[in-house]
Amino acid sequence: MPKNEEVPLAPSSTRVTPLRPAAVPLQQSGKQALQAAQLAEVEWLVQQGSLSTFRTFQSFGYSASLMFYPRELIYYAVLYHEGAVWRVLKAGDIDAAEPAFRHFVEQAMRLADAEMRRAHLEAQNEQFSRLIAESEAQIERVRVDLHRGGEQDQEVALKQQEVRKALAQLDGRRVPAQTQLNKLQRQRHQLDATINESVPHLPPIR
């Protein structure tokens, strides 16, 4: 090897730091703009207080929410049943999340329709039961009044019958009594006339 020939130096080794896995942003357009999310994912974020509620809807035991995760710029459309997370869709932009939220609202309204009808029918049946009870009570009061009125009618009829009987008896006694009275009055007049005939006629004193 010639002395003047330089030996090439070996390249110094470079230390490479591995990159941490970064959050992959959701697609901003196309079918992949809206993705299904795990229920536990949203439940954990809610427990941590990391989500901001943009919109919410509730009807009976069904509700829907549109929430935003500021740290990752992710929107969540969530459907609840009786307060528990039921369905979750997520998107990286509001334009994709809004239709998902409206879809959940329509689903909640459709599911709550039966609850609405049941509540209305229950209230209507309660009203019918109350009106039936009031009508039965009113009918019973009328029956009592009729019964009491009938008893009074019977009492009045008996009283009138007794009065008519008494009148007939009194009238029956009145006729012979009147005849006897007339006879006695004639006898008295005759006696008075006889007595008056025995009275002397005296001249008046002058």
C-alpha positions in Angstrom: 0.0 0.0 0.0 1.5 3.3 -0.9 2.3 5.6 2.0 0.7 8.6 0.4 -2.6 6.8 -0.2 -5.1 7.8 2.3 -7.3 5.2 3.8 -11.0 6.2 3.6 -12.5 6.6 7.0 -15.5 4.5 8.0 -18.6 6.6 8.2 -19.6 7.4 11.8 -22.7 5.7 13.0 -25.8 8.0 13.4 -28.2 7.4 16.2 -31.8 7.4 14.9 -34.6 8.1 17.4 -37.8 6.1 16.5 -40.9 8.2 16.0 -43.9 7.8 18.3 -47.0 6.7 16.6 -49.0 9.8 15.8 -52.7 10.0 15.7 -53.8 9.5 12.1 -56.3 12.2 11.1 -59.6 11.1 9.7 -60.2 11.5 6.1 -61.9 14.8 5.3 -64.0 13.5 2.4 -65.4 10.3 1.0 -67.0 7.4 2.7 -64.2 7.2 5.3 -64.9 10.7 6.6 -67.4 9.0 9.0 -66.2 6.1 11.1 -67.5 3.9 13.8 -66.0 4.4 17.2 -65.8 2.2 20.2 -68.3 2.8 23.0 -65.6 2.7 25.6 -63.7 5.4 23.8 -66.5 7.9 24.2 -67.3 6.8 27.7 -63.7 7.3 28.8 -63.6 10.8 27.2 -66.8 11.7 28.9 -65.6 10.5 32.2 -62.4 12.6 31.7 -64.5 15.7 30.8 -62.6 16.0 27.5 -65.6 16.4 25.3 -67.6 19.6 24.5 -71.3 19.1 23.8 -72.3 21.0 20.7 -75.8 19.7 20.3 -78.1 17.4 22.1 -81.6 15.9 21.7 -83.7 13.8 24.1 -87.1 12.1 23.9 -88.1 9.8 26.7 -85.3 7.2 27.1 -83.5 8.0 23.8 -81.1 10.9 23.3 -78.4 12.0 20.8 -75.4 14.2 21.2 -72.9 15.9 18.9 -69.7 16.3 20.8 -66.2 17.6 20.0 -62.8 16.4 21.2 -60.6 19.6 20.9 -57.3 17.8 21.4 -57.7 15.6 18.3 -60.1 17.7 16.4 -62.6 14.9 16.3 -66.4 15.1 16.3 -68.5 12.4 17.9 -72.2 11.6 17.1 -73.5 9.6 20.0 -76.8 7.8 20.4 -77.9 6.9 24.0 -80.6 4.6 25.4 -81.6 5.2 29.0 -78.4 7.2 29.5 -76.0 4.5 28.2 -74.0 4.9 25.1 -75.6 2.8 22.3 -74.1 3.9 19.0 -71.1 6.1 18.2 -69.8 7.6 14.9 -66.9 9.9 14.6 -65.5 12.3 12.0 -62.8 14.7 11.5 -65.0 17.6 10.3 -68.3 19.0 11.3 -69.8 18.5 7.8 -69.5 14.8 8.2 -70.5 14.7 11.9 -73.7 16.8 11.5 -75.5 14.3 9.2 -74.6 11.5 11.6 -76.0 13.5 14.6 -79.2 14.2 12.6 -79.5 10.5 11.7 -79.3 9.6 15.4 -81.9 12.3 16.2 -84.3 10.9 13.6 -83.7 7.4 15.0 -84.3 8.6 18.6 -87.5 10.3 17.5 -88.7 7.2 15.6 -88.0 5.0 18.6 -89.6 7.4 21.0 -92.8 7.5 18.9 -94.0 4.3 20.6 -93.2 5.8 24.0 -95.2 8.9 23.1 -98.2 6.9 22.0 -98.0 4.8 25.1 -97.8 7.9 27.3 -100.8 9.3 25.5 -102.8 6.1 25.7 -102.0 5.7 29.4 -103.1 9.3 30.1 -106.3 8.7 28.0 -107.1 5.5 29.8 -106.6 7.2 33.1 -108.9 9.9 32.0 -111.5 7.3 30.9 -111.2 5.5 34.2 -111.6 8.8 36.1 -114.7 9.7 34.0 -116.1 6.2 34.5 -115.7 6.4 38.2 -117.3 9.9 38.3 -120.2 8.7 36.2 -120.7 5.6 38.3 -120.6 7.8 41.5 -123.1 10.2 39.9 -125.4 7.3 38.9 -125.2 5.9 42.4 -126.2 9.3 43.8 -129.1 9.5 41.4 -130.2 6.0 42.4 -130.0 7.0 46.1 -132.0 10.1 45.4 -134.6 8.0 43.5 -134.7 5.5 46.3 -135.1 8.2 48.9 -137.6 10.0 46.7 -139.5 6.7 46.3 -139.6 6.2 50.0 -140.8 9.8 50.4 -143.5 9.1 47.7 -144.6 6.0 49.6 -144.7 7.9 52.9 -146.7 10.8 51.3 -149.1 8.3 49.7 -149.7 6.5 53.0 -150.1 9.9 54.7 -152.6 11.0 52.1 -154.4 7.7 52.4 -154.7 8.1 56.2 -155.9 11.7 55.8 -158.5 10.7 53.2 -159.6 7.9 55.5 -159.8 10.2 58.5 -161.8 12.7 56.4 -164.2 10.1 55.3 -164.7 9.0 58.9 -165.1 12.6 60.0 -167.5 13.3 57.2 -169.4 10.1 58.1 -169.8 11.4 61.7 -170.6 14.9 60.6 -173.9 14.0 58.7 -175.6 12.3 61.7 -174.2 14.9 64.0 -175.6 17.7 61.9 -179.0 15.9 61.7 -179.0 15.5 65.5 -178.0 19.1 66.0 -180.8 20.3 63.7 -183.2 18.2 65.6 -182.1 19.5 69.0 -182.2 23.1 67.7 -185.9 22.5 66.6 -186.7 21.1 69.9 -185.2 24.0 71.7 -187.1 26.4 69.5 -190.3 24.6 70.4 -189.5 24.7 74.1 -188.7 28.3 73.9 -192.0 29.0 72.1 -193.9 27.0 74.7 -192.3 28.9 77.5 -192.9 32.2 75.9 -196.6 31.4 75.6 -196.9 31.1 79.4 -195.5 34.6 79.9 -198.4 37.1 80.8 -198.9 40.2 78.7 -198.5 43.1 81.2 -199.2 46.7 80.3 -196.2 49.0 80.3 -195.7 51.3 83.3 -196.4 54.9 82.4 
